[in-house]
Amino acid sequence: MRYDLDHIRIRWPRRETRNGRSSMWRYAPVLPPLEEHIVSLGEGWTPLLRARRLGSKLGADHLWIKDEGLNPTGSFKARGLACAISMCVELGVRKVAVPSAGNAAGALAAYAAAAGIEAHIFLPRDVPEANYLESKACGAHVTLVDGLISDCARMVAERAAAEGWYDLSTLKEPYRIEGKKTMGYEVAEQMDWELPDAIFYPTGGGVGIIGMWKAFQEMERMGWIGSRRPKMIAVQAEGCQPVVRAFEQNEPRSRFWEDARTLASGLRVPKPIGDFLILEAVRKSGGTAIAVSDSEMLDAGLMLASEEGIYAAPEGAACVAALPRLLASGLLKSTDRIVLYNTGSGLKYAEAYSTRFPRAAATEQDKLGGLITPR
């Protein structure tokens, strides 16, 4: 999407944002749908929380967590799908489909339900149960696939002509990235229009990084910020790290990661379609790409929860795990202003965290805490 930013900067000065809505639609002038077509569940304007206790423990004096787990449907995916479904309403689209590693499924199902649009979702069969149940509860047609998100994407594309649905796959339409770029506008406004020194972002499809990079360019064009950029840090899982490998080998694009595996379902993307854009942002910003293990993610997630009360998805916890390494390497200094993005709620990853807190169901009463099964 491109905007007449010279025109927008005149009629929408930066100071006007303070009077905006407490959602991502406070930035409506740089979002595509007309006001009457907006489908919103209150997404965006998530808190930027100072993490003093965690920062002290990790050696980062100025650390913040941008908690996207407080979005509708429990993840940052709400931003992109709210914008995309709003444009479907505006353009008269009545049937949509999406492949998902998990959280995009629940977000699409919810916003499609709110708009009265038919939704078809393709998920890996081993997706977290919360994502499957959320999609079904919101009335979507769900197909479980023996494979990865790449296999789901192929099925969506192959059946598009026969089914007549609009493919909402990442970066195959221009609107989801517009919703996600609002994370960049928000972090700038919440830090009084002075961007941090570094941003850590869990990178599966990587549209969050691409969107924020676009937001920074737009804000500079409008005179809202200067030319300085944060170091963009792409964090991946050791079991699926195509962007890290491409970065380390100085390749312009990634190669398909064979046998991708990680408990962080949002990071299990063997080849992001926007890999070249992710790598461009990381390199131009002086950032890096780093991978952490599943065990490190869980340990970091528990540390974040116990120190700050933020129960993060493993994807967000991966950023916590990566931080000490980059402080030790010298890429970051203890005095840098650092923002870690938690992209989802830990409540959606009960299976992953339950491995650290096994609970034997000795009797019927013990099952599910005795709340659902009969006593």
Buried (B, 14 or more C-beta within 10 A) or exposed (E): BEBEBEEBBEEBEBEEBEEBBEBBBBBBBBBBBEEEBBBBBBBBBBBBBEBBBBBEEBBBBBBBBBBBBBBBBBBBBBBBBBBBBBBBBBEEBEBBBBBBBBBBBBBBBBBBBBBEBBBBBBBBEBBBEBBBEBBBEBEBBBBBBEBBBBBBBBBBBEBBEEEEBBBBBBBBBEBBBBBBBBBBBBBBBBBEEEBBBBBBBBBBBBBBBBBBBBBBBBBBBBEBBEEEBBBBBBBBBBBBBBBBBBBEEEBEBBEEBEEBBBBBBBBBBBBBBBBBBBBBBBBEBEBBBBBBBBEBBBBBBBBBBEBBEBBBBBBBBBBBBBBBBBBEEEBBEEEBBBBBBBBBBBEBBEEBBEEEEEEEEEEEEEBEEEEEEEE
